[in-house]
Amino acid sequence: MPLAPYAVRPETSRGRLYEEPGAEGRSLWQRDRDRIIHSSAFRKLQYKTQVFVNHEGDYYRTRLTHSIEVAQIARSIARDLHIDEDLTEALALAHDLGHTPFGHAGEDALHACMKPYGGFSHNAQSLKIVTRLESRYAAFDGLNLTWEALEGLAKHNGPLRDPPAYIGEYNARHPLELSTYPSAEAQVAAASDDIAYHSHDLDDGMRAGLFGPDDITHLPVVGTALAQARRASLDVPPPRLRHETIRRVINVFVLDLIEESRRRIDALAPANSDAIRRARRPVIGLTAQIEAANRAIKEFLHARMYNHWRVNRMTAKARRVTEELFRMLHEDTSLLPDGWRALAGEGDAKRAALVVSDYVAGMTDRFALEEHRRLTDPFRTG
């Protein structure tokens, strides 16, 4: 399938920070994708929370399954819009690498702990992982991804007027044009994240019994999808009805996104990928009607799932574990494992905070809980 004029192209890539020889049979962005998949941070997503803490059940989404689902949606959209599927997939797979254990509860807690030192942002942490923290290659830190991948990762949600500390620091030595929009590929990855997140949280919320089919009949798009699923599959068990509903919801959002994005692209008539970056607004997006439906779904999930008392209990415990881990390790860096302790040094509170933040952010849910027990249980050793 030929690429559209506005797609990113290997021949116009701005390359990698550290020059490397090409790989026969694989494009630049296939290599980026493969490096992300083989990274330690990507594997850890298997045991990082989406909404439910890891030990709550095997069927709920984790950051890994969510990232794979985002990539599947993103590839389908990229193919339809004739943009580069491999870069789109790479960005979809990498977008959550910087998430802490315990989902947004862990991130909120770590951000509060890091307030005196510039705060914490999972987007900035994703960039930090692929440019510094991953240590797989002899010649450089990080994964040495292409400029296009780093740009898309840093600003996939749009221009950054006031970037988080690490993104600003990295941009000073390797400019990513933070004031412009990213490529269409990055915009598709971000939009696919939104579609997957809300659709699959509806699925997990019903699976967990936080709400049922009768509670979502009033929601735009969702209510219609539920009615269609009931008519198409009479007397099926609730799990099948749930799956039939969710796949219809995803389909509506994807088709709307493709149609509206085509309209915006046709109006802009971009000659190349830089024209997408210089546009006054995103070229990838939903119609006003479906965007309003998306907001309604989000508001419902906040009220009935994210603020449900069962989730609130998990959230409160997760925040406490994260805060206590950070406080104990920051107050006494001799408690850190050898490599991390050496990085923290002595007598520099900010340096120690940044190292402890990286250490805690890289934990999985179960490792964070176990590390907390090791540090607080007087009968545990090691």
C-alpha positions as CSV (number, residue, x, y, z in Angstrom):
1,M,0.0,0.0,0.0
2,P,1.6,3.4,-1.0
3,L,2.0,5.9,1.8
4,A,0.1,9.2,1.6
5,P,2.2,12.4,1.0
6,Y,1.7,13.4,4.6
7,A,3.0,10.2,6.1
8,V,6.4,10.0,7.7
9,R,9.0,8.5,5.3
10,P,12.3,6.7,6.0
11,E,14.1,8.8,3.3
12,T,13.2,12.0,5.1
13,S,13.8,10.8,8.7
14,R,15.9,13.0,10.9
15,G,17.7,9.8,12.1
16,R,18.9,8.8,15.5
17,L,20.9,10.8,18.1
18,Y,23.7,8.2,17.8
19,E,24.3,7.1,14.2
20,E,23.9,3.4,13.5
21,P,24.2,1.2,10.4
22,G,20.9,0.2,8.8
23,A,19.3,-3.2,9.3
24,E,18.6,-5.1,6.1
25,G,14.9,-6.0,5.7
26,R,13.6,-3.7,8.5
27,S,12.7,-0.1,8.3
28,L,13.7,2.5,10.9
29,W,10.4,2.3,12.6
30,Q,10.2,-1.5,12.6
31,R,13.5,-1.4,14.5
32,D,12.1,1.2,16.9
33,R,9.0,-1.0,17.5
34,D,11.2,-4.1,18.1
35,R,13.5,-2.2,20.5
36,I,10.4,-1.1,22.5
37,I,9.0,-4.6,22.7
38,H,12.3,-6.1,23.8
39,S,12.8,-3.4,26.5
40,S,12.6,-4.2,30.2
41,A,10.1,-1.4,30.7
42,F,7.7,-3.0,28.2
43,R,7.8,-6.3,30.0
44,K,7.1,-4.7,33.3
45,L,3.8,-3.4,31.9
46,Q,2.4,-6.9,32.4
47,Y,2.3,-6.3,36.1
48,K,1.3,-2.7,36.2
49,T,-2.2,-1.6,36.9
50,Q,-4.7,-0.2,34.5
51,V,-7.5,0.4,37.0
52,F,-7.5,-2.7,39.2
53,V,-4.4,-3.6,41.3
54,N,-2.7,-6.6,39.7
55,H,-3.7,-9.1,42.3
56,E,-7.4,-8.3,42.0
57,G,-7.9,-10.7,39.1
58,D,-6.3,-12.2,36.0
59,Y,-8.9,-10.9,33.6
60,Y,-8.6,-7.2,34.1
61,R,-6.5,-5.0,31.8
62,T,-3.0,-4.3,32.7
63,R,-0.8,-1.6,31.1
64,L,0.6,-4.3,28.8
65,T,-2.7,-5.7,27.5
66,H,-4.0,-2.1,27.2
67,S,-0.9,-1.1,25.1
68,I,-1.4,-4.1,22.8
69,E,-5.0,-3.2,22.3
70,V,-4.1,0.4,21.6
71,A,-1.6,-0.8,19.0
72,Q,-4.2,-3.0,17.3
73,I,-6.6,-0.1,17.0
74,A,-3.9,2.3,15.9
75,R,-2.6,0.0,13.2
76,S,-6.1,-0.4,11.7
77,I,-6.6,3.4,11.6
78,A,-3.1,4.0,10.2
79,R,-3.7,1.5,7.4
80,D,-6.9,3.2,6.4
81,L,-5.3,6.6,6.4
82,H,-2.3,5.4,4.4
83,I,0.3,6.5,7.1
84,D,3.2,4.5,8.4
85,E,1.8,1.5,10.4
86,D,5.1,0.6,12.1
87,L,5.8,4.1,13.6
88,T,2.1,4.3,14.7
89,E,2.4,0.9,16.3
90,A,5.7,1.7,18.0
91,L,4.2,4.9,19.6
92,A,1.1,3.0,20.7
93,L,3.3,0.3,22.4
94,A,5.5,2.9,24.0
95,H,3.0,5.5,25.3
96,D,2.6,3.9,28.8
97,L,6.2,2.9,29.4
98,G,6.6,5.6,32.1
99,H,3.6,4.7,34.2
100,T,4.2,4.0,37.9
101,P,2.9,1.0,39.7
102,F,-0.8,1.3,40.7
103,G,-1.8,3.4,37.7
104,H,-2.9,7.0,38.3
105,A,-3.0,6.5,42.1
106,G,0.8,5.8,42.0
107,E,1.5,8.6,39.6
108,D,-0.5,11.1,41.8
109,A,1.4,10.0,44.9
110,L,4.8,10.2,43.2
111,H,4.0,13.6,41.8
112,A,3.1,14.9,45.3
113,C,6.4,13.5,46.6
114,M,8.3,15.1,43.8
115,K,6.6,18.5,44.0
116,P,9.7,20.2,45.6
117,Y,11.9,18.7,42.8
118,G,9.8,19.5,39.7
119,G,7.0,16.9,40.0
120,F,6.5,13.6,38.2
121,S,4.9,13.1,34.7
122,H,4.5,9.6,33.2
123,N,4.9,11.1,29.7
124,A,8.3,12.6,30.7
125,Q,9.2,9.3,32.3
126,S,8.4,7.4,29.1
127,L,10.9,9.6,27.2
128,K,13.4,9.2,30.0
129,I,13.2,5.4,29.8
130,V,13.8,5.3,26.1
131,T,16.6,7.9,26.1
132,R,18.4,7.2,29.4
133,L,17.2,4.5,31.8
134,E,17.1,1.4,29.5
135,S,20.6,0.0,29.4
136,R,20.8,-2.6,26.7
137,Y,23.4,-1.3,24.3
138,A,27.2,-0.9,24.7
139,A,27.4,2.4,22.8
140,F,24.6,4.5,24.4
141,D,22.0,4.8,27.1
142,G,18.4,4.2,26.2
143,L,17.1,2.7,23.0
144,N,18.4,5.3,20.5
145,L,15.0,5.6,18.8
146,T,14.5,7.8,15.8
147,W,13.7,11.5,16.1
148,E,10.2,10.8,14.8
149,A,9.6,8.2,17.5
150,L,10.9,10.5,20.3
151,E,8.9,13.5,19.0
152,G,5.7,11.4,18.9
153,L,6.4,10.1,22.4
154,A,7.1,13.5,23.9
155,K,4.2,15.4,22.4
156,H,1.6,12.8,21.3
157,N,-1.1,14.8,23.1
158,G,-0.2,18.1,21.3
159,P,2.3,21.0,21.5
160,L,4.1,21.4,24.8
161,R,4.3,25.1,25.9
162,D,5.5,24.3,29.4
163,P,7.1,20.8,29.1
164,P,7.9,18.7,32.2
165,A,11.4,19.0,33.4
166,Y,13.0,16.0,31.7
167,I,11.3,16.7,28.4
168,G,12.6,20.3,28.5
169,E,16.1,19.1,29.5
170,Y,16.2,16.5,26.7
171,N,14.8,19.0,24.2
172,A,17.7,21.4,25.0
173,R,20.3,18.9,23.6
174,H,18.2,17.2,21.0
175,P,15.4,19.5,19.8
176,L,12.0,17.9,19.3
177,E,10.1,21.0,18.1
178,L,7.8,20.9,21.1
179,S,5.8,23.9,20.0
180,T,4.3,22.1,17.0
181,Y,1.9,19.2,16.7
182,P,3.4,15.7,16.2
183,S,3.0,13.5,13.1
184,A,-0.3,12.0,12.0
185,E,1.1,8.7,13.2
186,A,1.6,10.0,16.8
187,Q,-1.9,11.6,16.7
188,V,-3.4,8.3,15.7
189,A,-1.6,6.5,18.6
190,A,-3.0,9.1,21.0
191,A,-6.5,8.9,19.7
192,S,-6.4,5.1,19.8
193,D,-5.4,5.3,23.4
194,D,-8.5,7.3,24.3
195,I,-10.8,4.9,22.4
196,A,-9.3,1.8,24.0
197,Y,-9.1,3.3,27.5
198,H,-12.8,4.2,27.8
199,S,-14.2,1.2,25.9
200,H,-12.2,-1.3,27.8
201,D,-12.8,0.3,31.2
202,L,-16.5,-0.1,30.4
203,D,-15.8,-3.8,29.9
204,D,-13.7,-4.2,33.1
205,G,-16.2,-2.2,35.1
206,M,-19.0,-4.5,34.1
207,R,-16.8,-7.6,34.6
208,A,-16.1,-6.4,38.2
209,G,-19.8,-5.8,38.9
210,L,-19.3,-2.0,39.5
211,F,-22.2,-1.4,37.1
212,G,-24.3,-3.5,34.8
213,P,-25.8,-3.3,31.3
214,D,-28.9,-1.6,32.6
215,D,-26.8,1.2,34.0
216,I,-25.3,2.2,30.7
217,T,-28.4,2.3,28.5
218,H,-28.5,6.1,28.7
219,L,-25.0,6.7,27.5
220,P,-24.6,7.9,23.9
221,V,-23.1,5.3,21.5
222,V,-22.9,2.8,24.3
223,G,-26.7,2.5,24.8
224,T,-27.2,2.1,21.1
225,A,-24.5,-0.5,20.9
226,L,-26.1,-2.4,23.8
227,A,-29.5,-2.4,22.1
228,Q,-28.0,-3.7,18.9
229,A,-26.1,-6.4,20.7
230,R,-29.3,-7.5,22.5
231,R,-31.2,-7.7,19.2
232,A,-28.3,-9.6,17.4
233,S,-27.8,-12.1,20.1
234,L,-30.9,-12.9,22.1
235,D,-30.6,-14.9,25.3
236,V,-26.8,-15.0,25.3
237,P,-24.9,-15.0,28.6
238,P,-23.9,-11.6,30.1
239,P,-20.2,-12.0,29.2
240,R,-21.0,-12.4,25.5
241,L,-23.5,-9.5,25.6
242,R,-20.8,-7.3,27.2
243,H,-18.2,-8.2,24.5
244,E,-20.8,-7.7,21.7
245,T,-21.5,-4.2,23.1
246,I,-17.9,-3.1,23.5
247,R,-16.8,-4.2,20.1
248,R,-19.7,-2.2,18.6
249,V,-18.6,0.8,20.7
250,I,-15.0,0.6,19.4
251,N,-16.2,0.2,15.9
252,V,-18.3,3.4,16.0
253,F,-15.4,5.4,17.4
254,V,-12.9,4.1,14.9
255,L,-15.1,4.7,11.9
256,D,-15.9,8.2,13.1
257,L,-12.3,9.0,13.7
258,I,-11.3,7.8,10.2
259,E,-14.1,9.8,8.5
260,E,-13.4,13.0,10.5
261,S,-9.7,12.7,10.1
262,R,-10.0,12.3,6.3
263,R,-12.2,15.4,6.2
264,R,-9.6,17.4,8.1
265,I,-6.7,16.1,6.0
266,D,-8.6,16.9,2.8
267,A,-9.2,20.5,4.0
268,L,-5.6,21.0,5.0
269,A,-4.2,19.2,1.8
270,P,-0.8,18.6,3.5
271,A,2.1,18.1,1.1
272,N,4.3,16.3,3.6
273,S,4.5,15.3,7.3
274,D,5.8,18.7,8.3
275,A,2.6,20.3,7.1
276,I,0.8,18.1,9.6
277,R,3.1,19.4,12.3
278,R,2.6,23.1,11.4
279,A,-1.2,22.8,11.3
280,R,-3.3,25.0,13.6
281,R,-5.1,22.0,15.1
282,P,-4.8,18.2,15.1
283,V,-5.7,16.5,11.9
284,I,-6.7,13.3,13.7
285,G,-9.9,13.6,15.8
286,L,-13.5,12.7,16.3
287,T,-16.6,14.6,15.1
288,A,-18.2,17.0,17.6
289,Q,-21.1,14.5,18.2
290,I,-18.9,11.5,19.0
291,E,-16.4,13.6,21.0
292,A,-19.4,14.7,23.2
293,A,-20.3,11.0,23.6
294,N,-16.7,10.3,24.6
295,R,-16.9,12.9,27.3
296,A,-20.2,11.5,28.6
297,I,-18.6,8.0,28.8
298,K,-15.6,9.5,30.7
299,E,-17.9,11.3,33.2
300,F,-19.8,8.0,33.8
301,L,-16.6,6.1,34.4
302,H,-15.4,8.7,36.8
303,A,-18.6,8.5,38.8
304,R,-19.3,4.8,38.7
305,M,-15.8,3.2,38.4
306,Y,-12.8,5.4,39.2
307,N,-14.6,6.8,42.3
308,H,-16.3,3.6,43.3
309,W,-15.7,2.7,46.9
310,R,-13.9,-0.5,46.0
311,V,-11.6,1.3,43.7
312,N,-11.2,4.1,46.2
313,R,-10.0,1.6,48.8
314,M,-7.4,0.2,46.3
315,T,-6.4,3.8,45.4
316,A,-5.9,4.9,49.0
317,K,-3.7,1.9,49.8
318,A,-1.7,2.3,46.6
319,R,-1.0,6.0,47.3
320,R,0.1,5.1,50.8
321,V,2.5,2.4,49.7
322,T,4.0,4.7,47.0
323,E,4.4,7.6,49.3
324,E,6.0,5.5,52.1
325,L,8.3,3.8,49.6
326,F,9.5,7.2,48.3
327,R,9.8,8.8,51.8
328,M,11.8,5.9,53.3
329,L,14.2,5.6,50.4
330,H,14.7,9.3,50.0
331,E,15.3,9.8,53.7
332,D,17.9,7.0,53.8
333,T,19.3,6.2,50.4
334,S,21.4,3.4,52.0
335,L,18.3,1.3,51.7
336,L,18.5,1.4,47.9
337,P,20.0,-1.6,46.0
338,D,23.7,-1.1,45.2
339,G,23.4,0.4,41.7
340,W,20.6,2.8,42.6
341,R,22.4,3.8,45.8
342,A,25.5,4.7,43.8
343,L,23.4,6.9,41.5
344,A,21.8,8.7,44.4
345,G,25.1,9.7,45.9
346,E,25.2,11.6,49.2
347,G,24.1,15.0,50.4
348,D,22.2,16.1,47.3
349,A,18.4,15.9,48.1
350,K,17.3,16.6,44.6
351,R,19.6,14.1,43.0
352,A,18.5,11.5,45.5
353,A,14.8,12.3,44.8
354,L,15.2,11.9,41.1
355,V,16.9,8.5,41.5
356,V,14.4,7.3,44.1
357,S,11.6,8.5,41.8
358,D,13.0,6.5,38.8
359,Y,13.4,3.4,41.1
360,V,9.8,3.6,42.4
361,A,8.3,4.5,39.0
362,G,9.9,1.4,37.5
363,M,8.4,-1.0,40.0
364,T,5.5,-3.3,39.1
365,D,2.5,-3.5,41.4
366,R,3.6,-6.7,43.0
367,F,7.3,-5.6,43.4
368,A,6.2,-2.4,45.0
369,L,4.0,-4.2,47.5
370,E,6.8,-6.7,48.3
371,E,9.5,-4.0,48.6
372,H,7.2,-2.1,51.0
373,R,6.8,-5.2,53.1
374,R,10.6,-5.7,53.1
375,L,11.1,-2.2,54.4
376,T,8.3,-2.1,57.0
377,D,7.9,-5.7,58.3
378,P,10.4,-6.2,61.2
379,F,10.3,-10.0,60.7
380,R,11.3,-9.8,57.0
381,T,14.9,-9.9,55.9
382,G,16.6,-9.0,52.6
